[in-house]
Every structure is written in C-alpha cells, then in structure tokens.
Amino acid sequence: MTTSQSDERAAGAPAAPSASGHEPRFARVPRHRRGYAVGQVDAFLARALGTHLTAEQVRRAGFDLRLGGYDVEAVDAELDRLEDIAAGEERDQARTALGERKFVGDVTSQAQVLRARLARPHGDRFARGSFLAHAYDVEQVDELCDLVAEYFDGSAPLTVDQLRSAVFRTRRGGRGYSEDAVDRFLDRVVAIIGRVGA
C-alpha cells in the first residue's frame, strides 16, 4: 500500500484536515516520527462505517508507517474498540442462531484444539523462523502460552488486552518461533476470548 502525495505533503501538520476535508480523526505525530499512513487509516475507517466488518477483518488491519502519520497508539485503541464491538455482535448472533448449549459446545471445541498445541514441550510449540527472518523469542512466547493454557484450564484469568499488548524480543531465523505462526495462534485465542465475552 502507498500513501498519496497529498498525505506526504501534509505530514507533520497535526491540525491538518483528513483526506475527506474534515477534521483529522487522530492526532498526527511530529514530521520526524513515523505514524500510520493517514490515507490508509481514513480509507479503512470509511469502509468500517460503510460496511459490516468482522472482528477478524478489524484484527488483521494493517497500515504502512509514514513520517508525520497518525499516532499509532490512538489508531490501535480505536481498532481494538471496533474489534470488541464486532466480536460482541458476532457472539450474540451465534448464541441466537445456535442456542446456548450448542454455542458453548462450539467454543469449547475450538478451545480444545488450541489447548492441544499448548501440551507440546517448551521450545516445540511453533515452527521456527525461516533463515535470517525476524522471529519471536521462544522463552517469552512459551511464558505467554503457559498463561493461555492456564486460562483454557480454568485456573487463571486472561483478557484480550493482555494478548494485544504482548511484546516479544526479536530473534533471527531458527533461534526463534515463526512470527506468522505465533500471530495466527494468538489471533485464534483472541477470537475465542471474544466469543466467551471475557
């Protein structure tokens, strides 16, 4: 994805209007810092207002970084809010369509699939990163996975915000877990917690 020339010219102007000509949706970072590409964020939010997006679609939204772009934390907070709303709507629709008993059974079945992966020993829960690619620190990921396992076992609380805020040290290639594999797994855990309503 690319940013329009008008966005690049406007970079670093916190009070500048958005591409729509209205007041900007979020604060802009200083021109020497990177934030989310303004045009991409505005386009995504316009789409979110115009059509129904699933929680997964919101969760997978991504934007390029541009000098003078939108403040990352502010945009991420709005995406979290939109995802929570979508997840709540999907949960209510599923309960109505399936009935409470079948709904609970469906969520439990999905959780059991993910819990089975967590039964693997530390260091062997996910594929390793490819040669020279960025990967996640194995020990830190396994620590978070232990917490997820405790949540599935009913012995510890866990919230979506805890998963969203998780940060792992970067490793190279086979020294760490594949970022894609870990991210996909955590996305599925977030989806389950969202369906439960925690």
N, C-alpha and C positions, 0 to 999 in steps of 0.2 A: 504494500500500500504506500501511496505517496501523499505528500501534503501539497496543497495548491500554492502557487506563488503568492497569492494574496495572504495566505496564512503565514508564510515565511516573512513577508514584509511587515506583518503585524506583530511578529514575535517580540516579546519583551515589553509589550504595552498592556499592562494588567487591566486597564479600563476600556480597552478597545471592544467594539461590538463583536458578536459572533458572526459567522458567515451568513446567518439569517437576517442580520441587520438589527437584532435585538441585543439587549444587554448580555454579556457573556454568562454562561451557566456556572462557570467555576473561575476561581482566581487563577491568574497566569503567573508562572514562575518568572524570575528575572531573566533577561535575554541571554545571560551567560550560563544559565542552567537548563537542563533538559526536563521537559514535561511531556504529557501525552499530546499527540498531534491534534490540534483544535478541530480541523475539518473532519477527521475520522470520528472523534468523540461526538461532535454535533450530529453527524450523519447517523451514527448508531442510536443515539438517544431519540432522534426524529423517527427512526424506524421502530424503536421500542414504543413510542407514543402512538404510532400509526397502526401497528400490528401486534398481535399477541406473541410474545417470545417466551419460550420455555425457560425454566431455571437453568437447564444445561446450556442453552444458547447464550444466556447472560453470563454464565460462569466462564464460558470459553471465549468471551470477547477479549480482543487484544488490540493494542494500538502502538504505532511507532512512536519513538521518542524524538522530539524536536526541541530546538532551543526556543525558550520562551513559551512553551506549550502550557497546557492546563496542569494544575497541581495534581500530582499522581495520587496522593492520599485522598484528596477530595473526590476525585473521579472514582477511585476504588470503593470509597464509602457509599457512593451513590449506586454503583453496580451491586454491592452487597445488599443494599436496600431493595433494589429491583429483583434480585435473585430470591430474597426472602419472600417477597410478595408473590412471585411466580410459584415458588415451592409450596407456599400455603394454599394457593388456588388449586394446584395440582393434587395436593394431599386431600383437600376437601372433595374434589371431583372424583378421585379414586375411591374414597370412602363411600361416597354416594353410589357410584357405579358397582362396586364390588360387595358392599356390605362390610361391616366392621370385622367380622370374623375372617373373611377371605382377605380383606385388606391386611390385617395383622399377619396372616399366614404368608402373604406375598412378600411383605417387608422382611419377615423372619427368614424366609428362604434366601433372599438376596444377601442378608447379613451373614448367613451361614457360609455362603460361597466365599465372601471376603474373609471371614474368620479362618477358613481353612488355609488360606495363604499365610496367615499370621502364625500358624502352627509350625511353619518351617523354622529352622535354626537361624540365629542371627548371622548376617552375612550372606544368606542364601534366599532372601525373601523376594528379591527382584533381580532381573538381568543386570549385568554390569554395563557400564558405559562403553560406547564404541571408542576405538583408538583415537586418542587426543581430544575427544569431545568432552564438553563440560558434563560433570556428573555430580550427584549428591553424596555427601559424607555418609558412609554406611552406618557408623555408630549413631549419629544423630537421627537418621531415618528409623533405625531399629528402635530407638528410645520412643519415638512418637508412635511407632507401630505397636509397641508394648502397651501404650496408653489406649490405643484404639482397640486392642484385644481385650483389655480390661473393661472397656465400655461395652463391647459386644457380650462379654460375660456377665454384665450387670454389676460389676464390682467397683466401677469408677465412673464419674460423670465426664462428659465430653461435649463441647459445643462446636458449632460450625465456625465461630470466630477463632477458636483455638487452632483449628486446621488452617483457616485462611491466613493467620498470622505466623504460621510456622516458617522458619527460615533455616536453611541448611548450608553448611560450609561447602564450598566448591572443591571438587577433586577432578582429576583428569582420567578419562578413559576407564580402564578396568579397576582403578583404585576406588571407584565409587559406583553407586547404583545409577542406572539409566534415569535421567530426569523425566523422560516421557513416561516410562513405566510407573514411576512413583507418582507423578502428577495424575495419571489416569486412575490409579488406585485411590488416591485421596479424593479425587472428584467423585468417585462412586461412594465413598464413605460419606462425603458431604451430602450427596443425594439421599442417602438412607436417613441420615440425621434430619434432613429437611422433611422427609416423609413422616418421620416419627413426630416431628414438631418440637425437637429439643432446642 
